[in-house]
Amino acid sequence: MHAPAHQPTGEARLTGETLRTALAGLLDGLPPRQAAQAVERLIANYRGRTPTHTPILRDRSDVVAYAAYRMPATFEAVRSALEAFRDRMPECTPASHVDVGGGTGAATWAVAAAWPEDGHRTTVLDWAEPALSLGAEIAREAPSEALRTAEWRRQTIGDKLVIPEADLVTVSYVLGELTEDGRRAVTDEAARAGRAVVVVEPGTPDGYLRIIEARDRLIAAGFRVVAPCPHSAACPIEAGTDWCHFSARVSRSSLHRQVKGGSLAYEDEKFSYVAAVRDAGVPEAPSRIVRRPQIRKGQVLLELCTPAEGLARETVTKRHGSLYRAARDADWGDEWPPPEGA
Ligand SMILES: C[S@@+](CC[C@H](N)C(=O)[O-])C[C@H]1O[C@@H](n2cnc3c(N)ncnc32)[C@H](O)[C@@H]1O
């Protein structure tokens, strides 16, 4: 990792809007009926319970459907996770990044958005050739040198997986497609190769359990958790009673609406994640807000995961002055109390 350079690169800041623009031309030339069928097939495949022994993303219409239907949401989820990581470790800017099971590159775009200073090298590994080619095609026009020069490499997750050493390894929305052995292989190899590892899964009870499994393995490999947990002890959530997850807002472009149906201008992507680092120098963490804050008359109710006392509830009232104003602005997933200057 290197200290942030903050050098102006002359390139536009990369946002969800930039990604939507890059995706906008994708369905051109694909008849709407065919696009709809590709999305239906994709949903059926994902619903038909994986792991699979062959890629789900088999051809161009599959990956176009994935990119249009899912990529904006996985991008926003990973970006939120990376921003929580960056806020806790502001001195760490990755100089190299590997995205395992990277598909069309959502996490690669998210890394470029989270560290707009640019200048990192990025490598995407996946077993689905059509996903890698489409990812490379979309990235070619991106306003980020790291994306334009990214390397897209075919690699299967399994016993023989070798991840190139990197400051940051991301594994986003992949564990759910793997067998137990595959999940172990990718987490252990990410822990060997990465100085920091960020794993993201859907914010469902099963997704959370896969995150806990990965978190345990990272800690056993000597990692410290940076986010969302304010500690590296066992998760205080009692198994089966609840699941730790967060929410990222995703604006829907007309392309997205066309593929997904419906007319809402946005949707909320629920996700679970863990960000961990191998180095010991992790600063003390404040609590984290683990539910949407409830605003009542003259008070805000916060549900927190605390560094030393597990889950806790805090009621912030008008009597708390500036802290009350901060609580009214606080969001699900934020640190609490907010860092100075925030
Ligand atoms: C749901 S997609 C997620 C793609 C991307 N990471 C994202 O966040 O949008 C899962 C990806 O994992 C890849 N994948 C699944 N099983 C794999 C395996 N055994 N080896 C390599 N890649 C695999 C798929 O090809 C697909 O691109």
The ligand as a Tripos MOL2 file, in Angstrom:
@<TRIPOS>MOLECULE
LIG
   27    29     1     0     0
SMALL
NO_CHARGES

@<TRIPOS>ATOM
      1 C1        -22.6280  -13.2270   -9.1610 C.3       1 LIG1
      2 S1        -21.2220  -13.0770  -10.1630 S.3       1 LIG1
      3 C2        -20.3150  -11.7590   -9.3510 C.3       1 LIG1
      4 C3        -19.4670  -11.0050  -10.3190 C.3       1 LIG1
      5 C4        -18.7750   -9.7820   -9.7170 C.3       1 LIG1
      6 N1        -17.8110  -10.1450   -8.7180 N.3       1 LIG1
      7 C5        -19.7720   -8.8020   -9.1450 C.2       1 LIG1
      8 O1        -19.6740   -8.4810   -7.9480 O.co2     1 LIG1
      9 O2        -20.6380   -8.3390   -9.8870 O.co2     1 LIG1
     10 C6        -20.2430  -14.4710   -9.6960 C.3       1 LIG1
     11 C7        -18.9630  -14.5780  -10.5010 C.3       1 LIG1
     12 O3        -18.1730  -15.6430   -9.9550 O.3       1 LIG1
     13 C8        -17.6400  -16.3930  -11.0320 C.3       1 LIG1
     14 N2        -17.3960  -17.7670  -10.5620 N.ar      1 LIG1
     15 C9        -18.2940  -18.6130   -9.9940 C.ar      1 LIG1
     16 N3        -17.7140  -19.7940   -9.7170 N.ar      1 LIG1
     17 C10       -16.4180  -19.6970  -10.1190 C.ar      1 LIG1
     18 C11       -15.3110  -20.5940  -10.1040 C.ar      1 LIG1
     19 N4        -15.4270  -21.8160   -9.6120 N.pl3     1 LIG1
     20 N5        -14.1340  -20.1500  -10.5860 N.ar      1 LIG1
     21 C12       -14.0110  -18.8830  -11.0770 C.ar      1 LIG1
     22 N6        -15.0270  -17.9970  -11.1340 N.ar      1 LIG1
     23 C13       -16.2080  -18.3890  -10.6550 C.ar      1 LIG1
     24 C14       -18.7390  -16.3390  -12.0860 C.3       1 LIG1
     25 O4        -18.2620  -16.6450  -13.3850 O.3       1 LIG1
     26 C15       -19.2330  -14.9140  -11.9630 C.3       1 LIG1
     27 O5        -18.5290  -14.0250  -12.7860 O.3       1 LIG1
@<TRIPOS>BOND
     1     1     2 1
     2     2     3 1
     3     2    10 1
     4     3     4 1
     5     4     5 1
     6     5     6 1
     7     5     7 1
     8     7     8 2
     9     7     9 1
    10    10    11 1
    11    11    12 1
    12    11    26 1
    13    12    13 1
    14    13    14 1
    15    13    24 1
    16    14    15 ar
    17    14    23 ar
    18    15    16 ar
    19    16    17 ar
    20    17    18 ar
    21    17    23 ar
    22    18    19 1
    23    18    20 ar
    24    20    21 ar
    25    21    22 ar
    26    22    23 ar
    27    24    25 1
    28    24    26 1
    29    26    27 1
@<TRIPOS>SUBSTRUCTURE
     1 LIG1         1 GROUP 0 **** ****
